């Protein structure tokens, strides 16, 4: 009898896991189909792509609900008094309620964004950070979007389980690219600088390194060398790391793809380097040095008494292990041009 129970339980667990896997595949397929719409709507209205996708998955059963299939309604939005489009009857809180019907799924996504953006009771949500998916999830419930008391937890779980925050970050990056150019300082080379750098070249032995293919380590930190044009999202997916963490590990603002060949760390860099110091070379930014030496940007600044946007002059010695006894000479800002804003500090 005990053996029979074990067999029955085992079969139940097997089929439950099989159903869960099928469910997950359906959700993943939904995300792949509608992620671009969610990103575009975040760019247009500011509704976080992560929240849009989470609501779409939940409200439409990942696209399989009657409302989604029959009327392209992915967000369970009811007619309301101001709706002038087509409608369908559907049982929800009451029998035969009026729900909006759309010509396409894209129209549903657009109307969802407008519904939130133009609704007075949802106005407070747009004062939240667009990456604050927990605040948005709780705010939607408090504003009366859904009657389910666990609605925030449902959305939060979906965002975290399927890494939907990645798509909010991608949308934010597109907006940043529209508004700003990169802000990293690039040195205009002088004859004096060329003389100073000769010493640096003899001391920094990691000039023109031929990095290996695949994962390796610098300063005991996992890293890869990636070519220009590679998608950050593809890196995150390949190494199963949330996209937000990739940017955090590399002291970077969100980007869609690499704008130059560079090192990308797969775990948090260390607070100190594996050598005593680094001599600043022509064209190097603090972010470049932090990446080269596998040290956190904020640690590099702190060890050398540097403030945000400070840039040491070429030939200055930066401490990588202990607090420097002197403040490095700074390059004159008029000798720099702005061309890139990748680092976060």
Order of alpha helices (4+ residues) and beta strands (2+ residues): alpha-alpha-alpha-beta-beta-alpha-alpha-alpha-alpha-beta-alpha-beta-beta-alpha-alpha-beta-beta-alpha-alpha-beta-beta
